[in-house]
Every structure is written in C-alpha cells, then in structure tokens.
Amino acid sequence: MSELSPQQLAEACAEAMYSRDMASQNLGMKIESVGPGRAVLSMKITDEMIQGHDSCHGGYIFTLADSTFAFACNTYDEATVASGCSIEYLAPGKSGDLLTAIGEERSRSGRTGVYDITVQNQHGKTVALFRGKSYKVRGSVRRLEETA
C-alpha cells in the first residue's frame, strides 16, 4: 500500500474523527475543507441556539471553534487534545446565519501546538476569535483503539 500524501492523511484523519464526533454532527457542523494543520467547518445557527438576548448562545459559537481546532490539530494522525483555549466574541450570531470557522496552525513543536480560529458569518463579518493550545497524546487518530 502506498504512503498517503500530507493532504490525503489530513482528509483521512478528518473523516475518521467526524465519523465518531456525534456532538459536531448533531449540531449540523460540516467540514468544508481540511489540510495539514488547518480546517474549515461551518454551522447554521438554528432557533434552538438563540439565548435571551436574541442572539446565538456563545457556547455554540465556542463549540464550532473548538471543533474546528480539533480537526486542524489532528491532521497528522497523532492523537491531539486541547490543553487550553480562549475566545473573544466580537459580534452576535443571529438565527439563520451560516457561521464558518477557519482554523490555522500557528506553531507545532514537540508535543504542543497553537491554533487560531476565526469565526465569520455569511457576510464575512468576524463573530469570534479563538485560540487553542494542543497537546499530543499517544495513539493514532485514524485507529482509535490504539489511543485507548
């Protein structure tokens, strides 16, 4: 069997992770693209995500950013988890908005990495900025039984 290119490996990792990711699936998240150290996910804001100020609850925006972070930092088939993260909310999301989160690797060395995720609405307005710090654990992303 031939070795996968970095792009093929990233895609295989994303496919394996998404197949097990009931949280992202149940929130309607879609993987728009993935590559080594990067991922783009989208999610439509539904009425069920609206809080008391008539905007999207920040937890849903955080979850989209966090899922994007997870897909970006797990593109090398090395199981990686979050060691910390932060988010800045810049604008509200409204019911019916299509949010797109763009995740990019900023640093990856040894067992740690830093990833920035920008969440935008369908008009290109930035809704949130998220920074995640990753930590590589044992095992393969594609072969979950190796990480147990």
Secondary structure as the mmCIF struct_conf table of DSSP 4:
data_model
#
loop_
_struct_conf.conf_type_id
_struct_conf.id
_struct_conf.beg_label_comp_id
_struct_conf.beg_label_asym_id
_struct_conf.beg_label_seq_id
_struct_conf.end_label_comp_id
_struct_conf.end_label_asym_id
_struct_conf.end_label_seq_id
HELX_LH_PP_P HELX_LH_PP_P1 SER A 2 SER A 5
HELX_RH_AL_P HELX_RH_AL_P1 PRO A 6 ARG A 20
HELX_RH_AL_P HELX_RH_AL_P2 MET A 22 ASN A 26
TURN_TY1_P TURN_TY1_P1 LEU A 27 GLY A 28
STRN STRN1 LYS A 30 GLY A 35
TURN_TY1_P TURN_TY1_P2 PRO A 36 GLY A 37
STRN STRN2 ARG A 38 LYS A 44
HELX_LH_PP_P HELX_LH_PP_P2 ILE A 45 THR A 46
HELX_RH_3T_P HELX_RH_3T_P1 ASP A 47 MET A 49
STRN STRN3 ILE A 50 ILE A 50
TURN_TY1_P TURN_TY1_P3 GLY A 52 HIS A 53
BEND BEND1 ASP A 54 SER A 55
STRN STRN4 CYS A 56 CYS A 56
HELX_RH_AL_P HELX_RH_AL_P3 GLY A 58 CYS A 73
TURN_TY1_P TURN_TY1_P4 ASN A 74 TYR A 76
BEND BEND2 ASP A 77 GLU A 78
STRN STRN5 THR A 80 TYR A 89
BEND BEND3 ALA A 91 ALA A 91
TURN_TY1_P TURN_TY1_P5 SER A 95 GLY A 96
STRN STRN6 LEU A 98 SER A 109
TURN_TY1_P TURN_TY1_P6 GLY A 110 ARG A 111
STRN STRN7 THR A 112 GLN A 120
TURN_TY1_P TURN_TY1_P7 GLN A 122 HIS A 123
BEND BEND4 GLY A 124 GLY A 124
STRN STRN8 THR A 126 LYS A 136
BEND BEND5 ARG A 138 GLY A 139
BEND BEND6 VAL A 141 ARG A 142
HELX_RH_3T_P HELX_RH_3T_P2 LEU A 144 GLU A 146
TURN_TY1_P TURN_TY1_P8 THR A 147 THR A 147
#
